[in-house]
Amino acid sequence: MFESRPYYQATGNEEAVFKAAYRQGLTLLLKGPTGCGKTRFVEAMAHDLGRPLITVACHDDLTTADLVGRYLLRGDETVWVDGPLTRAVREGAICYLDEVVEARQDTTVVLHPLADYRRQLPIERLGVTLDAAPGFGLVVSYNPGYQSVLKDLKDSTRQRMVAIEFGFPSPDVEEGIVERESGVDKATAVELVRFGQAIRRLETGGLREVASTRVLIAAGRLVVEGLTVSDAARAAVAGPLTDDPTVARGLDELINVYLAGGD
């Protein structure tokens, strides 16, 4: 449980939709670009609802056993150890599967009976089916911007969920977030957000992702540690976004245009 509410600035009706879906036992699907606040949003909602949060970072090698559980050797005994999804079902926690499309489709199928009216988790190795405890909630997220047909949710999975679309906040909201989360002054936060917006307007295939609020906050934290705004932006924004020399030069030019005056 979070002692204090994680900072999240609502930009629409996402909080109302989340809480309504949760109260009805519906599964949430959060869609939006990397670093736009999806994880922080889930943390804030778990706090508001008074529920523990169990987060799973999905990846290519994630198996059903990783989510549900497995038998492990402990000393001379073989014991069953619940996976994070099973723990959430038993404890009535919110289970958050971050970047769910990174997991194999045969793994995500285990979510189906939990995500519909049954709210059950079959555990084949134990020969039992668990009913979700009161308070259980299932939330998944992914970034549709760089997914291909090979990495997408099955339609049968999608139609068991309520979707919330995320984007980057408006400039004034994002400036406040960068200022609060990094500790920079207002003027520097304004500069960093303008720089981030300039990157988002670029029309280039060299960037898989644009500058997120997350990387702007990271740049601000480097500024707080004494780096110039330009150096902070090169290290925290331009560097992580691309390895392409041509695109990197273009980002460096943007830094010179938007941030050099703040050094």
C-alpha beads as a LAMMPS data file, in Angstrom:
LAMMPS data file: protein, C-alpha beads

263 atoms
262 bonds

1 atom types
1 bond types

-500.0 500.0 xlo xhi
-500.0 500.0 ylo yhi
-500.0 500.0 zlo zhi

Masses

1 110.0

Atoms # bond

1 1 1 0.000 0.000 0.000
2 1 1 1.126 3.536 -0.702
3 1 1 1.434 5.792 2.349
4 1 1 0.639 8.868 0.291
5 1 1 -1.082 9.222 -3.067
6 1 1 1.392 8.987 -5.959
7 1 1 1.248 12.250 -7.870
8 1 1 -0.963 12.045 -10.928
9 1 1 -2.620 14.924 -12.761
10 1 1 -5.815 13.866 -14.516
11 1 1 -6.238 15.141 -18.071
12 1 1 -9.736 13.820 -18.763
13 1 1 -12.269 11.392 -17.348
14 1 1 -9.776 8.539 -16.924
15 1 1 -10.127 8.433 -13.140
16 1 1 -13.923 8.172 -13.316
17 1 1 -13.757 5.440 -15.977
18 1 1 -11.178 3.444 -14.007
19 1 1 -13.117 3.556 -10.744
20 1 1 -16.442 2.747 -12.412
21 1 1 -14.911 -0.251 -14.217
22 1 1 -13.206 -1.430 -11.028
23 1 1 -16.449 -1.277 -9.041
24 1 1 -18.126 -3.385 -11.729
25 1 1 -15.340 -5.965 -11.768
26 1 1 -14.273 -5.052 -15.308
27 1 1 -10.713 -5.341 -16.591
28 1 1 -8.938 -2.149 -17.643
29 1 1 -6.797 -1.784 -20.779
30 1 1 -4.578 1.313 -20.751
31 1 1 -3.194 2.387 -24.129
32 1 1 -0.671 5.156 -24.638
33 1 1 2.920 6.114 -25.459
34 1 1 5.856 5.208 -23.279
35 1 1 6.387 7.529 -20.338
36 1 1 3.006 9.285 -20.479
37 1 1 1.983 8.297 -16.942
38 1 1 0.104 4.988 -17.242
39 1 1 1.958 3.313 -14.367
40 1 1 1.707 6.354 -12.107
41 1 1 -2.006 6.491 -12.898
42 1 1 -2.515 2.880 -11.772
43 1 1 -0.567 3.578 -8.580
44 1 1 -2.762 6.592 -7.847
45 1 1 -5.952 4.599 -8.483
46 1 1 -4.808 1.742 -6.232
47 1 1 -4.181 4.311 -3.495
48 1 1 -7.583 5.938 -3.969
49 1 1 -9.324 2.550 -3.859
50 1 1 -7.333 1.371 -0.860
51 1 1 -6.079 -1.766 -2.597
52 1 1 -2.581 -3.270 -2.670
53 1 1 -0.945 -3.204 -6.098
54 1 1 1.052 -6.042 -7.657
55 1 1 2.896 -5.027 -10.828
56 1 1 4.334 -7.383 -13.448
57 1 1 6.688 -6.127 -16.180
58 1 1 5.820 -8.354 -19.136
59 1 1 8.461 -9.675 -21.534
60 1 1 8.979 -12.239 -24.301
61 1 1 9.918 -15.045 -21.915
62 1 1 7.015 -14.544 -19.517
63 1 1 5.258 -17.880 -19.100
64 1 1 1.939 -18.866 -17.590
65 1 1 3.859 -20.363 -14.671
66 1 1 5.560 -16.992 -14.080
67 1 1 2.117 -15.445 -13.599
68 1 1 0.248 -18.286 -11.897
69 1 1 2.925 -20.116 -9.920
70 1 1 5.047 -23.262 -9.893
71 1 1 6.434 -26.004 -7.710
72 1 1 9.892 -25.258 -6.307
73 1 1 12.386 -27.257 -4.298
74 1 1 12.951 -25.934 -0.796
75 1 1 15.313 -28.109 1.147
76 1 1 14.002 -31.636 0.841
77 1 1 10.486 -30.558 -0.024
78 1 1 8.667 -29.596 -3.188
79 1 1 6.374 -26.688 -2.427
80 1 1 3.927 -24.657 -4.465
81 1 1 4.733 -20.944 -4.780
82 1 1 2.032 -18.571 -6.020
83 1 1 2.861 -16.279 -8.901
84 1 1 1.932 -12.574 -8.801
85 1 1 -1.405 -13.064 -10.544
86 1 1 -2.448 -15.802 -8.128
87 1 1 -1.389 -13.713 -5.136
88 1 1 -3.510 -10.833 -6.379
89 1 1 -6.510 -13.136 -6.891
90 1 1 -6.176 -14.603 -3.392
91 1 1 -5.504 -11.289 -1.631
92 1 1 -7.969 -9.078 -3.477
93 1 1 -5.187 -6.892 -4.862
94 1 1 -4.996 -5.008 -8.134
95 1 1 -2.726 -6.846 -10.576
96 1 1 -1.112 -4.593 -13.190
97 1 1 0.470 -6.214 -16.251
98 1 1 2.697 -3.563 -17.805
99 1 1 3.306 -3.869 -21.583
100 1 1 1.124 -6.962 -21.733
101 1 1 1.639 -7.497 -25.481
102 1 1 5.283 -8.286 -24.811
103 1 1 4.128 -11.552 -23.206
104 1 1 3.398 -14.560 -25.394
105 1 1 -0.229 -14.928 -26.494
106 1 1 -0.450 -18.405 -25.009
107 1 1 0.426 -16.780 -21.679
108 1 1 -2.147 -13.994 -21.820
109 1 1 -4.961 -16.473 -22.564
110 1 1 -4.864 -17.360 -18.847
111 1 1 -6.404 -13.922 -18.245
112 1 1 -9.657 -14.739 -20.062
113 1 1 -11.646 -16.314 -17.200
114 1 1 -10.457 -13.543 -14.894
115 1 1 -11.357 -10.780 -17.313
116 1 1 -14.961 -11.781 -17.935
117 1 1 -17.990 -12.469 -15.743
118 1 1 -16.403 -15.583 -14.199
119 1 1 -13.589 -13.766 -12.383
120 1 1 -11.852 -17.090 -11.867
121 1 1 -8.286 -18.332 -12.184
122 1 1 -7.873 -22.024 -13.068
123 1 1 -4.605 -23.479 -11.737
124 1 1 -4.154 -26.696 -13.663
125 1 1 -1.128 -27.885 -11.727
126 1 1 -3.068 -27.747 -8.477
127 1 1 -6.306 -28.951 -9.990
128 1 1 -8.201 -26.000 -8.524
129 1 1 -10.047 -22.938 -9.754
130 1 1 -9.797 -19.835 -7.601
131 1 1 -12.598 -17.290 -7.351
132 1 1 -11.187 -13.769 -7.229
133 1 1 -11.322 -12.347 -3.721
134 1 1 -13.337 -9.153 -3.152
135 1 1 -11.284 -6.159 -4.225
136 1 1 -9.373 -7.963 -6.979
137 1 1 -8.806 -5.905 -10.099
138 1 1 -6.975 -6.616 -13.348
139 1 1 -5.270 -3.846 -15.327
140 1 1 -3.097 -4.247 -18.411
141 1 1 -1.270 -1.669 -20.502
142 1 1 0.665 -1.358 -23.704
143 1 1 2.033 1.182 -26.141
144 1 1 0.243 0.858 -29.500
145 1 1 2.759 3.146 -31.200
146 1 1 5.418 0.553 -31.947
147 1 1 3.507 -2.708 -31.878
148 1 1 3.142 -4.863 -34.978
149 1 1 0.575 -7.483 -35.929
150 1 1 2.948 -10.008 -34.370
151 1 1 2.730 -8.196 -31.033
152 1 1 -0.846 -7.377 -30.298
153 1 1 -3.640 -8.561 -28.075
154 1 1 -6.012 -11.189 -29.419
155 1 1 -9.470 -9.825 -30.201
156 1 1 -10.922 -12.325 -27.727
157 1 1 -8.750 -10.722 -25.046
158 1 1 -9.479 -7.110 -26.016
159 1 1 -13.238 -7.573 -25.916
160 1 1 -13.056 -8.557 -22.268
161 1 1 -11.645 -5.157 -21.329
162 1 1 -12.562 -1.500 -20.946
163 1 1 -10.043 0.732 -22.724
164 1 1 -8.663 4.074 -21.588
165 1 1 -6.598 6.059 -24.087
166 1 1 -3.642 8.056 -22.808
167 1 1 -1.641 10.782 -24.468
168 1 1 0.821 13.379 -23.312
169 1 1 -0.672 16.101 -21.106
170 1 1 -1.217 19.655 -22.275
171 1 1 1.882 21.891 -22.054
172 1 1 0.798 23.702 -18.902
173 1 1 0.005 20.440 -17.106
174 1 1 3.229 18.823 -18.291
175 1 1 5.256 21.832 -17.155
176 1 1 3.787 21.468 -13.685
177 1 1 4.574 17.744 -13.644
178 1 1 8.191 18.288 -14.727
179 1 1 8.635 21.079 -12.185
180 1 1 7.156 19.043 -9.337
181 1 1 8.773 15.688 -10.119
182 1 1 12.280 16.924 -10.959
183 1 1 12.634 19.944 -8.690
184 1 1 13.634 22.409 -11.414
185 1 1 12.317 25.946 -11.480
186 1 1 9.306 26.907 -13.567
187 1 1 11.338 28.509 -16.360
188 1 1 13.461 25.389 -16.857
189 1 1 10.389 23.165 -16.837
190 1 1 8.853 25.352 -19.554
191 1 1 12.023 25.055 -21.655
192 1 1 12.170 21.293 -21.325
193 1 1 8.514 20.837 -22.249
194 1 1 8.881 23.063 -25.311
195 1 1 11.871 20.981 -26.351
196 1 1 9.880 17.782 -25.848
197 1 1 7.018 19.143 -27.935
198 1 1 9.434 20.030 -30.731
199 1 1 10.631 16.422 -30.826
200 1 1 7.037 15.177 -30.930
201 1 1 6.420 17.330 -34.011
202 1 1 9.356 15.811 -35.890
203 1 1 8.474 13.840 -39.000
204 1 1 11.204 11.219 -39.063
205 1 1 11.274 7.458 -39.205
206 1 1 14.454 7.417 -37.154
207 1 1 12.620 7.715 -33.851
208 1 1 10.685 4.730 -32.543
209 1 1 9.476 6.855 -29.645
210 1 1 9.181 10.590 -29.062
211 1 1 10.250 12.424 -25.925
212 1 1 8.094 11.290 -23.021
213 1 1 7.248 13.180 -19.880
214 1 1 9.465 10.631 -18.102
215 1 1 12.624 11.634 -19.994
216 1 1 11.893 15.330 -19.485
217 1 1 11.679 14.704 -15.734
218 1 1 14.980 12.819 -15.877
219 1 1 16.593 15.766 -17.658
220 1 1 15.244 18.089 -14.981
221 1 1 16.771 15.946 -12.254
222 1 1 20.156 16.208 -13.939
223 1 1 19.774 19.985 -14.037
224 1 1 19.079 19.961 -10.293
225 1 1 22.408 18.123 -9.880
226 1 1 24.267 20.944 -11.636
227 1 1 24.301 19.971 -15.318
228 1 1 23.421 22.591 -17.889
229 1 1 20.005 22.209 -19.487
230 1 1 21.639 21.334 -22.821
231 1 1 23.877 18.651 -21.355
232 1 1 20.984 17.249 -19.335
233 1 1 18.813 17.046 -22.458
234 1 1 21.546 15.294 -24.438
235 1 1 22.048 12.715 -21.699
236 1 1 18.457 12.091 -20.637
237 1 1 16.465 12.802 -23.795
238 1 1 18.455 12.664 -27.032
239 1 1 20.752 9.811 -26.005
240 1 1 18.029 7.313 -25.013
241 1 1 15.830 8.141 -28.028
242 1 1 18.160 7.170 -30.864
243 1 1 21.439 5.604 -31.940
244 1 1 21.112 6.903 -35.490
245 1 1 23.839 9.532 -36.114
246 1 1 21.669 11.561 -38.492
247 1 1 18.705 11.665 -36.119
248 1 1 21.045 12.409 -33.211
249 1 1 22.409 15.429 -35.064
250 1 1 18.865 16.630 -35.659
251 1 1 18.081 16.337 -31.954
252 1 1 21.272 18.182 -31.110
253 1 1 20.199 21.013 -33.394
254 1 1 16.871 21.181 -31.546
255 1 1 18.756 21.361 -28.252
256 1 1 20.780 24.292 -29.571
257 1 1 17.620 26.063 -30.732
258 1 1 15.387 25.448 -27.698
259 1 1 17.744 25.035 -24.761
260 1 1 21.089 26.715 -25.358
261 1 1 19.757 30.004 -24.025
262 1 1 19.010 28.405 -20.667
263 1 1 22.587 27.301 -19.946

Bonds

1 1 1 2
2 1 2 3
3 1 3 4
4 1 4 5
5 1 5 6
6 1 6 7
7 1 7 8
8 1 8 9
9 1 9 10
10 1 10 11
11 1 11 12
12 1 12 13
13 1 13 14
14 1 14 15
15 1 15 16
16 1 16 17
17 1 17 18
18 1 18 19
19 1 19 20
20 1 20 21
21 1 21 22
22 1 22 23
23 1 23 24
24 1 24 25
25 1 25 26
26 1 26 27
27 1 27 28
28 1 28 29
29 1 29 30
30 1 30 31
31 1 31 32
32 1 32 33
33 1 33 34
34 1 34 35
35 1 35 36
36 1 36 37
37 1 37 38
38 1 38 39
39 1 39 40
40 1 40 41
41 1 41 42
42 1 42 43
43 1 43 44
44 1 44 45
45 1 45 46
46 1 46 47
47 1 47 48
48 1 48 49
49 1 49 50
50 1 50 51
51 1 51 52
52 1 52 53
53 1 53 54
54 1 54 55
55 1 55 56
56 1 56 57
57 1 57 58
58 1 58 59
59 1 59 60
60 1 60 61
61 1 61 62
62 1 62 63
63 1 63 64
64 1 64 65
65 1 65 66
66 1 66 67
67 1 67 68
68 1 68 69
69 1 69 70
70 1 70 71
71 1 71 72
72 1 72 73
73 1 73 74
74 1 74 75
75 1 75 76
76 1 76 77
77 1 77 78
78 1 78 79
79 1 79 80
80 1 80 81
81 1 81 82
82 1 82 83
83 1 83 84
84 1 84 85
85 1 85 86
86 1 86 87
87 1 87 88
88 1 88 89
89 1 89 90
90 1 90 91
91 1 91 92
92 1 92 93
93 1 93 94
94 1 94 95
95 1 95 96
96 1 96 97
97 1 97 98
98 1 98 99
99 1 99 100
100 1 100 101
101 1 101 102
102 1 102 103
103 1 103 104
104 1 104 105
105 1 105 106
106 1 106 107
107 1 107 108
108 1 108 109
109 1 109 110
110 1 110 111
111 1 111 112
112 1 112 113
113 1 113 114
114 1 114 115
115 1 115 116
116 1 116 117
117 1 117 118
118 1 118 119
119 1 119 120
120 1 120 121
121 1 121 122
122 1 122 123
123 1 123 124
124 1 124 125
125 1 125 126
126 1 126 127
127 1 127 128
128 1 128 129
129 1 129 130
130 1 130 131
131 1 131 132
132 1 132 133
133 1 133 134
134 1 134 135
135 1 135 136
136 1 136 137
137 1 137 138
138 1 138 139
139 1 139 140
140 1 140 141
141 1 141 142
142 1 142 143
143 1 143 144
144 1 144 145
145 1 145 146
146 1 146 147
147 1 147 148
148 1 148 149
149 1 149 150
150 1 150 151
151 1 151 152
152 1 152 153
153 1 153 154
154 1 154 155
155 1 155 156
156 1 156 157
157 1 157 158
158 1 158 159
159 1 159 160
160 1 160 161
161 1 161 162
162 1 162 163
163 1 163 164
164 1 164 165
165 1 165 166
166 1 166 167
167 1 167 168
168 1 168 169
169 1 169 170
170 1 170 171
171 1 171 172
172 1 172 173
173 1 173 174
174 1 174 175
175 1 175 176
176 1 176 177
177 1 177 178
178 1 178 179
179 1 179 180
180 1 180 181
181 1 181 182
182 1 182 183
183 1 183 184
184 1 184 185
185 1 185 186
186 1 186 187
187 1 187 188
188 1 188 189
189 1 189 190
190 1 190 191
191 1 191 192
192 1 192 193
193 1 193 194
194 1 194 195
195 1 195 196
196 1 196 197
197 1 197 198
198 1 198 199
199 1 199 200
200 1 200 201
201 1 201 202
202 1 202 203
203 1 203 204
204 1 204 205
205 1 205 206
206 1 206 207
207 1 207 208
208 1 208 209
209 1 209 210
210 1 210 211
211 1 211 212
212 1 212 213
213 1 213 214
214 1 214 215
215 1 215 216
216 1 216 217
217 1 217 218
218 1 218 219
219 1 219 220
220 1 220 221
221 1 221 222
222 1 222 223
223 1 223 224
224 1 224 225
225 1 225 226
226 1 226 227
227 1 227 228
228 1 228 229
229 1 229 230
230 1 230 231
231 1 231 232
232 1 232 233
233 1 233 234
234 1 234 235
235 1 235 236
236 1 236 237
237 1 237 238
238 1 238 239
239 1 239 240
240 1 240 241
241 1 241 242
242 1 242 243
243 1 243 244
244 1 244 245
245 1 245 246
246 1 246 247
247 1 247 248
248 1 248 249
249 1 249 250
250 1 250 251
251 1 251 252
252 1 252 253
253 1 253 254
254 1 254 255
255 1 255 256
256 1 256 257
257 1 257 258
258 1 258 259
259 1 259 260
260 1 260 261
261 1 261 262
262 1 262 263
